[in-house]
Amino acid sequence: MAKLGLKAMVAAVALVLVATATTLILTLGRAKADDPEKVDAWFARLSHAKRKTTRLHFYFHDTFSGKSPTTVRVAEAAMTKESQTLFGAVNIMDDPLTEGPEPESPLVGRAQGFYGLVGLDSMALLMDMNLVFTSPKYGSSTLSILGRNPVLETSRELPIVGGTGIFRLASGIATAKTYFLNLTSGDAIVEYNVVAMHY
Ligand SMILES: *[C@@H]1O[C@H](CO)[C@@H](O)[C@H](O)[C@H]1NC(C)=O
């Protein structure tokens, strides 16, 4: 009787492992970059596809200071140093996105892109970045943001203009809210809420 119980347990564990692996492979299947024929086949089935809505919540860490900055100033105009709004400066970033606001919080992805300071009279960023989601559920699926970010306002609305992987043909809205800002270093932690529609 005890022997039978052990066998059943081993079989159950094996079944769970196989099921987990299958789910993982199926989920990751479309997250990887597909070859052109597969992308074509995906579009051919699109008229039968249902539109999905995904909501995401995470924190964005933009760090200039310390030993491992994730944002760098790559250009600035001669007038940037005198400008109250830093007009004419451009930064490149590869910023971590985390579950919670603490820097040690689990990583869910990265924001790779650049932003330029484009406001003469008020501080405004032109943001052009790709959010790359690294957790197993999303593979390396991306969402692209291109929009205006008036950083000193409480809540900012940025358009999602596209996506890849599970976020193909995405459109939507990201709202950004500053959680922490150090005006001396420029370091910021920003809370993001994303609503994306995709297929
Ligand atoms: C703000 O940044 C400055 C310069 O890097 C640093 O000396 C200071 O400790 C920072 N303040 C906070 C509250 O993080």
The ligand as a MOL file (V3000), in Angstrom:
LIG
                    3D

  0  0  0     0  0            999 V3000
M  V30 BEGIN CTAB
M  V30 COUNTS 14 14 0 0 0
M  V30 BEGIN ATOM
M  V30 1 C 20.3050 63.6280 -3.6670 0
M  V30 2 O 21.4210 63.5900 -4.5040 0
M  V30 3 C 22.5930 64.1400 -3.9370 0
M  V30 4 C 23.6610 64.1550 -5.0330 0
M  V30 5 O 23.8590 62.8720 -5.5870 0
M  V30 6 C 22.9900 63.3140 -2.7140 0
M  V30 7 O 24.1360 63.8810 -2.1170 0
M  V30 8 C 21.8300 63.2890 -1.7180 0
M  V30 9 O 22.1410 62.4200 -0.6390 0
M  V30 10 C 20.5580 62.8000 -2.3950 0
M  V30 11 N 19.4170 62.8970 -1.4890 0
M  V30 12 C 18.5360 61.9070 -1.2880 0
M  V30 13 C 17.4030 62.2060 -0.3560 0
M  V30 14 O 18.6400 60.8170 -1.8400 0
M  V30 END ATOM
M  V30 BEGIN BOND
M  V30 1 1 1 2
M  V30 2 1 1 10
M  V30 3 1 2 3
M  V30 4 1 3 4
M  V30 5 1 3 6
M  V30 6 1 4 5
M  V30 7 1 6 7
M  V30 8 1 6 8
M  V30 9 1 8 9
M  V30 10 1 8 10
M  V30 11 1 10 11
M  V30 12 1 11 12
M  V30 13 1 12 13
M  V30 14 2 12 14
M  V30 END BOND
M  V30 END CTAB
M  END
